[in-house]
Amino acid sequence: MVEQVHDVVIIGAGIMGSCTAYHAAMRGLNPLVLEQFNSTHRQGASHGKSRMFRFLYPELAYLEIAMAAKKLWEQLQDDTGTTLFKNSEYVLISNRKKVVKTSMNLSECDLKHEVLESGEINRKYPMLKYTLDWFALIDYAGGLLYANECLDAARTEAVKHGATFKFMERVVGVISKADHVLVNTTRGQYLTKKLVVTAGAWINQILPELNDIVDIQSVQVPRLYWNVDPEHSQQFKHGPVVEVDRYTNVFCMIPPVDHQNQVKVSVNIGAPHDPDHPLETHHNMEMLIDCVADHIREHMPHVDHSHPANIEMSTETVTDNGNFIVGRFPDDDRISLACGFKGNGYNFAIVVGQMLADLVEDADEEDVVPEEFSLEAHMDQFYWNFRQQA
């Protein structure tokens, strides 16, 4: 009896894998998606109700992907009739140099925005308190994604067009054969013409050879939620998404979505860890909470800075240069992968899924993946770092 050979198997059903399944299914590839956890698990980085969506990138490569992502999220929103995106003001608060640089990029792409000179921030947003040495850039096209709805919509459309999702089935090995790729799981074996690995923090376990060519670190990042003074709750509820970038820390604030009358204010600092053994707490949790609390106390006077009302953990991946990776696996070009999206996963998932579907259909990688995000670029960086340490 000849075993079924799948067009494509996708490992990982988070937002990256689900968006890849969506694009592959729309092309008639009937993808099989394997996920080691249940459909609503919180072990990775795809859980939660909200994510920031922004165009405020100083790098044009990121901005161009964000523009493509906005169109694709809107298309999925129209196709499903589900609200996935809230268009609200996205505000970058930083030093003058970064604000001006980012503003130039938005102008080049003809995106509506406004620069606030020092002193204008407090007048525009009375719930915030930033002194004269801060500058701001308002992105009128940005806002937030409803994360759970985005994930459900991608999966629903994928299944509607032929995808199959199998949860609670962990991949234990991948073997390249002459005429197919063999995927071994805790429940059986699958043969596939093409394989896509979007396993997040578990990617090094699926493809251990990656450890020899790129530096990918699994980190655990806390998301902190803080109570808002009820008298000012409407200001925050209808207020902007805020990113504060100054010196070494980047603080982000999302209006009350995940928890009632609580803003999400966090700093994107992760603790290295083994994803199979999550940390009970961030190794510098007290210091991190104090850092965020001090910023809230100084700049958000209507938010209770005494202690976060809720803390949730996210398991993410980060690369050595901070850019994410999309590309074909050097040992077998039938295998494609994506990882290293710390802080940007939901923004770009709908586009990265399209890139991976293109690679499955044998597109030229140079035509699909911007050079900054190619595996080759990260391999060159890894080799350079190795030479520097030798």
C-alpha positions in Angstrom: 0.0 0.0 0.0 1.4 3.4 -1.0 1.4 5.9 1.8 -0.1 9.4 1.1 2.4 12.0 0.2 1.3 15.5 1.2 1.9 18.6 -0.9 3.2 20.4 2.2 3.3 19.7 6.0 3.6 22.7 8.3 5.1 22.3 11.8 3.6 24.7 14.3 0.0 26.1 14.3 0.7 29.5 15.8 0.1 32.7 13.9 3.0 32.0 11.5 2.0 28.4 10.7 -1.7 29.3 10.5 -1.1 32.1 8.1 1.2 29.9 6.0 -1.6 27.3 5.9 -4.1 30.0 4.9 -2.0 31.0 1.9 -1.1 27.4 0.9 -4.7 26.3 1.1 -5.9 29.2 -1.0 -3.5 27.9 -3.7 -5.0 24.4 -3.5 -2.0 22.7 -1.7 -4.1 21.1 1.0 -1.6 21.7 3.8 -1.3 19.4 6.9 -0.5 21.4 10.0 1.0 19.7 13.0 0.9 21.3 16.5 2.3 19.8 19.7 -0.2 21.6 22.0 -3.9 22.2 22.0 -5.6 24.8 19.8 -5.8 27.5 22.6 -2.4 26.8 24.3 -0.4 29.6 25.9 3.1 28.1 25.7 4.2 30.1 22.7 3.8 33.6 21.5 0.5 33.6 19.6 -1.9 33.8 22.6 -3.5 37.0 23.9 -6.1 39.4 22.7 -4.1 42.3 21.3 -1.0 43.2 19.3 0.4 46.5 18.2 0.3 47.2 14.4 2.7 49.9 13.2 4.4 51.5 10.3 6.8 53.4 12.5 10.0 51.6 11.5 13.3 53.4 10.8 14.2 50.6 8.3 12.4 50.7 5.0 12.4 46.9 4.6 10.2 46.6 7.7 8.0 49.4 6.5 7.4 47.8 3.1 6.4 44.5 4.7 4.1 46.3 7.1 2.3 48.0 4.2 1.8 44.7 2.5 0.6 43.1 5.7 -2.0 45.8 6.3 -3.6 45.1 2.9 -3.6 41.3 3.5 -5.1 41.6 7.0 -7.8 43.8 5.6 -8.5 41.3 2.8 -8.8 38.5 5.4 -11.0 40.7 7.5 -13.3 41.3 4.5 -13.4 37.6 3.6 -14.3 36.5 7.1 -16.5 39.4 8.1 -14.6 39.5 11.4 -13.0 42.6 12.8 -9.3 41.9 12.9 -7.8 45.4 13.0 -8.6 48.6 14.9 -7.3 51.7 13.1 -6.3 54.1 15.8 -3.4 56.5 16.3 0.0 54.8 16.9 2.4 57.2 18.6 6.1 56.8 18.7 7.7 58.9 21.5 11.5 59.2 21.3 14.3 61.5 20.6 14.3 64.0 17.8 16.7 62.1 15.6 14.6 58.9 15.5 11.4 60.7 15.1 12.7 62.7 12.1 14.3 59.6 10.5 11.1 57.6 10.8 9.0 60.5 9.6 11.1 60.6 6.4 10.4 56.9 5.7 6.6 57.5 6.2 6.8 60.5 3.8 8.6 58.4 1.2 5.8 55.8 1.4 3.1 58.5 1.4 1.7 57.4 4.8 -0.3 60.0 6.8 1.6 61.1 9.9 2.3 64.1 12.1 5.3 65.1 14.1 4.8 66.6 17.6 7.5 69.0 18.7 8.6 69.1 22.3 5.8 70.2 24.6 2.9 69.2 22.2 2.6 65.6 23.4 0.8 66.5 26.7 -1.6 68.8 24.9 -2.5 66.2 22.3 -2.7 63.3 24.9 -3.6 64.7 28.4 -3.4 61.2 29.9 0.4 61.2 29.1 3.1 63.4 30.7 6.3 63.8 28.6 8.6 66.8 29.1 10.1 69.1 26.6 13.0 66.9 25.6 10.7 64.3 24.1 9.4 64.3 20.5 6.5 62.2 19.0 5.4 60.9 15.7 1.8 60.0 15.1 1.1 57.2 12.6 -2.6 57.6 11.6 -2.6 54.3 9.7 -1.4 52.2 12.6 -3.3 50.7 15.5 -3.8 47.2 16.9 -4.7 43.7 15.8 -7.2 41.6 17.7 -4.8 38.7 18.0 -7.2 35.8 18.8 -9.5 36.8 16.0 -6.6 37.0 13.5 -5.5 33.5 14.5 -9.0 32.0 14.3 -9.6 33.7 11.0 -6.4 32.4 9.4 -7.2 28.8 10.6 -10.9 29.0 9.6 -10.1 30.1 6.0 -7.3 27.6 5.7 -9.6 24.7 6.7 -12.4 26.1 4.5 -10.0 25.8 1.5 -8.5 22.3 2.3 -6.1 22.6 5.2 -6.1 20.0 8.0 -4.9 20.9 11.5 -3.8 18.1 14.0 -3.3 19.3 17.5 -1.6 17.5 20.4 0.8 15.8 18.0 4.5 16.6 18.6 7.1 16.2 15.9 10.0 14.2 17.1 12.1 14.0 13.9 12.5 15.2 10.3 14.4 13.0 7.8 15.2 14.0 4.3 14.7 11.1 1.8 15.5 11.0 -1.9 11.9 11.6 -3.1 10.2 13.1 0.0 10.6 14.4 3.5 9.7 12.1 6.4 8.1 13.7 9.4 8.0 11.5 12.6 5.5 12.5 15.3 4.3 11.1 18.6 1.3 9.6 16.7 2.8 8.4 13.4 4.7 9.3 10.2 3.9 11.7 7.3 5.5 11.9 3.9 5.6 15.3 2.2 6.9 16.9 -0.9 7.6 20.1 1.0 8.0 21.0 4.7 7.6 24.4 6.4 8.8 24.8 10.0 7.2 27.6 12.0 7.7 26.1 15.4 8.8 29.2 17.2 11.0 28.5 20.2 11.1 24.8 19.3 12.7 25.3 15.9 16.1 24.2 17.0 14.7 20.9 18.2 13.0 20.3 14.8 16.1 21.4 12.8 19.0 20.9 15.2 21.5 21.6 12.4 20.4 25.3 12.6 22.5 25.6 15.8 25.6 25.3 13.6 24.8 28.1 11.1 22.7 30.8 12.9 22.2 32.1 16.4 18.5 31.7 17.5 17.7 32.2 21.1 14.5 31.2 22.9 13.4 33.9 25.4 10.6 34.3 27.9 9.0 37.7 27.9 6.5 39.0 30.5 3.5 41.0 29.4 2.4 43.4 32.2 -1.1 44.8 32.7 -1.8 47.8 35.0 -5.0 49.3 36.4 -6.3 52.6 35.0 -7.9 55.2 37.2 -11.7 54.7 36.5 -12.2 58.5 36.1 -9.7 58.4 33.1 -10.6 55.0 31.7 -12.3 56.4 28.6 -9.2 58.4 27.7 -7.2 55.2 27.6 -9.9 53.1 26.0 -10.2 55.4 23.0 -6.6 56.6 23.2 -3.6 55.7 21.0 -1.2 52.7 21.0 2.1 54.1 22.4 5.7 53.1 21.8 8.4 54.9 23.9 11.9 54.4 22.6 14.6 56.1 24.6 18.2 54.9 25.2 18.3 51.1 25.8 14.6 50.4 26.7 11.5 50.3 24.5 8.2 50.6 26.4 4.9 49.8 24.7 1.4 50.6 25.8 -1.8 49.1 24.4 -5.2 50.4 25.5 -7.5 48.2 27.6 -8.3 45.2 25.4 -7.0 42.1 27.1 -8.3 42.9 30.5 -11.0 45.3 31.5 -9.7 48.7 32.5 -6.1 47.6 32.3 -3.5 48.9 29.9 -0.7 46.7 28.7 2.6 48.4 29.5 5.7 46.3 29.1 9.3 46.5 28.1 10.5 43.9 25.6 13.2 42.2 27.6 13.4 38.4 27.5 15.1 35.8 29.7 16.8 33.0 27.9 15.3 29.6 28.7 14.4 26.1 27.5 10.9 26.3 26.0 10.1 22.8 27.3 10.8 24.1 30.9 9.2 27.5 31.2 10.5 29.8 33.9 8.2 30.3 36.8 9.1 33.9 36.7 11.4 36.2 34.7 14.9 36.0 36.2 14.9 39.7 36.6 11.2 40.1 37.2 11.4 42.5 40.1 13.9 44.8 38.4 11.8 44.7 35.2 8.6 45.5 37.0 10.3 48.4 38.8 11.6 49.7 35.5 8.2 49.8 34.0 6.6 51.1 37.2 9.0 54.0 37.3 8.2 54.9 33.7 4.5 54.8 34.4 4.8 56.8 37.6 6.7 59.5 35.7 4.8 59.6 32.4 1.3 58.0 32.9 -0.1 59.6 36.1 -3.6 58.0 35.8 -2.2 54.5 35.8 -1.6 52.6 39.1 2.1 51.9 39.1 2.2 50.2 42.5 2.1 46.7 40.9 0.9 45.1 37.7 -2.7 43.7 38.0 -1.9 40.8 35.7 1.3 39.2 34.3 1.3 36.8 31.3 4.4 35.1 29.9 5.2 34.8 26.2 7.8 32.4 24.7 9.6 34.0 21.7 12.7 33.8 19.6 15.3 36.4 18.8 18.3 36.3 16.4 21.7 37.8 16.9 21.1 40.9 14.8 17.4 41.3 15.8 16.0 40.7 12.3 13.8 37.7 11.7 14.6 34.8 9.3 12.7 33.5 6.4 14.2 31.1 3.9 15.0 27.6 2.7 17.0 25.2 4.9 20.5 24.8 3.5 20.6 21.0 4.0 17.4 20.4 2.1 15.8 23.1 -0.1 12.4 21.3 0.1 12.3 22.6 3.7 11.5 26.3 4.5 11.5 28.0 7.8 10.6 31.2 9.6 11.7 32.3 13.1 13.1 35.2 15.2 10.0 37.4 15.3 10.4 38.7 18.8 7.9 41.6 19.0 6.9 41.6 15.4 5.2 38.3 14.8 1.6 39.4 14.4 2.5 42.5 12.4 4.1 40.4 9.6 2.6 36.9 9.9 0.2 37.3 7.0 3.0 38.4 4.7 5.5 35.8 6.0 2.9 33.1 5.4 2.6 34.3 1.8 6.5 34.2 1.4 6.6 30.7 2.7 3.8 29.6 0.4 5.7 31.1 -2.5 8.8 29.1 -1.4 6.7 25.9 -1.3 5.7 26.6 -4.9 9.4 26.9 -5.9 9.7 30.7 -6.2 13.2 32.1 -6.3 14.0 33.0 -2.7 15.7 36.3 -3.8 12.5 37.4 -5.4 10.4 36.6 -2.3 12.4 37.4 0.8 14.1 40.8 1.4 17.8 40.3 1.8 17.8 41.6 5.4 15.7 38.7 6.5 17.3 35.9 4.4 18.9 32.9 6.1 22.0 33.6 4.1 22.4 37.1 5.7 22.1 35.6 9.2 24.6 32.8 8.3 27.1 35.5 7.2 26.6 37.3 10.5 27.0 34.1 12.4 30.3 33.3 10.6 31.5 36.9 11.3 30.7 36.6 15.0 32.5 33.3 15.1 35.6 34.7 13.5 35.5 37.6 15.9 35.4 35.2 18.9 38.1 32.9 17.5 
